[in-house]
Amino acid sequence: MPNTRTAAKRMKQSEKKRLRNRMYKGRVKKAVKDFQWMLQEGDRQQALEAYSKASRELDKATSRGVLHKRTAARKKSRLAQQMNEMAG
């Protein structure tokens, strides 16, 4: 339990921020899993759409400070690499 009013406020703010971050991370994970699923299905067009959605979600999470920009870049690069392997 917080001892001061400012500590109580900080707890509330931290909890709100944690939930918001969790939501964006969940969206990223779901988009990446959808992309993986489309790759396994072998449908190139749907995989391309899923890749763009995953890339967009990664960018959104980065712009909101949930993910570091290099983490997002690394993940996008790996997804693109998987997409190119499917094509080749």
C-alpha positions, 0 to 999 in steps of 0.5 A, a space after each residue: 500500500 502506498 504511504 503518500 498521495 503521490 505514491 497512490 497516484 503513481 500506482 494508478 498511473 502505472 497500472 493504466 500504463 501497464 494495461 495499455 502496453 499490454 493491449 498493444 503488445 497483444 495486438 502485435 503478437 496476434 498480428 504476427 501469429 496471423 502472419 505465421 498462420 498465413 505462411 503455413 497455409 501457403 496463401 501468398 496474397 493473404 500472407 502479404 496482407 497479414 505482413 502489412 498488418 503486422 508491420 503496421 501494428 509494430 509501428 504503432 507500438 513503437 510510436 507509442 513507446 511500447 516497443 523499442 524502435 530497433 526491436 520493431 525493426 528486427 521483428 519486421 525484418 524477420 517477418 519480411 525474410 520469412 515472406 521472401 523465403 516463401 516466395 523463393 
